[in-house]
Amino acid sequence: MSIGTHKLQVLHILSQNLKNPQPQLVRSNDIASQLNLSLPETHLILKVMNDMGVIESNVDHQLSLITQKGLQCLHQERPLHPRSS
């Protein structure tokens, strides 16, 4: 599976969390298990997505949530590419 597909799946997981009455931060272990990825691979994806501004993660990428920008990307279902500097 491509990294772009994994990023969209992360956004789907994080957006599902918003349906809870009291959404909580999502643990990277839970994301990794749902994506069938190793924790280091998941942390790398979360770091890239955090840098892109589509999610917010704590410093060690153990907890994450989707941002407004992430919701917009998800609704447009467009491929996620890092911002060019």
N, C-alpha and C positions, 0 to 999 in steps of 0.2 A: 504494500500500500504506500502511496506517496505521502510526503510530509504535508502537502496541502490538504489531503484527505484527513490525515490525523488532526490537523489544526481545526478543520470544520467539525470533526467529531468531538474535540475538546469543547468547542463553542456549544455544541448541542448538549453535552453533559452539563456544562455550567448553566446553560439557559433552562434546562429541566429543573435545576435547583431553585430557580426563581418561582416555580409553581408551588413550592412548599409555603405553608402559612408564615413561617419564620425562616427564610433562607439563611443558611450558614455558609461559611467558607468551605470549599470542597478540598478534601485532602488529596495530595498527589498520588498516594497509594491507591485510592479509589479510582482515580482517573486511569492510572497505569493498568489496573486489573480490568477495567471496562474496555480498554483499548488493546489489551493483550500485549503490552509493551513492558520493557524493563523500567525500573525506576530512573536510572540515569538517562535513558532515552526520553522518558516523560519529562524529566526536569529540563532537558535541553529544549524540548518543544515549548514548555511553559515559559522558559527564559526568553526565547525568541518572540513568543506571543506577547509577553509582558513588555518587551522592548518596542513592539509594534503598537502597543496601546490598546489591544483588543481584550486583554485581561489584565487584572492586577494580582500580583502574587507577593507574598512576603519575601524577605531577603533570600531565604534558602529554597524558595519555590515549593514549600510543603503545603501551603494553603493558597487557594486561588478563587477568584470570582470574575464574572464577565463584566465588561464595561459597556457603556452606551455604544461606543464604536464597535465593539464586538457584536452586540445585538444587531446593529445596522449591517455589518458584514454577513452575519448569519441570515438575516432576512433577504439579503440580496444574493446569498449563496455564491458569492464571488470568490475566486481563489485568493488566498491570503499570501501576500508577498511582503517581505520586510521593506520598511521605508528606506528609500535611498538617501544617503547622507549628503 
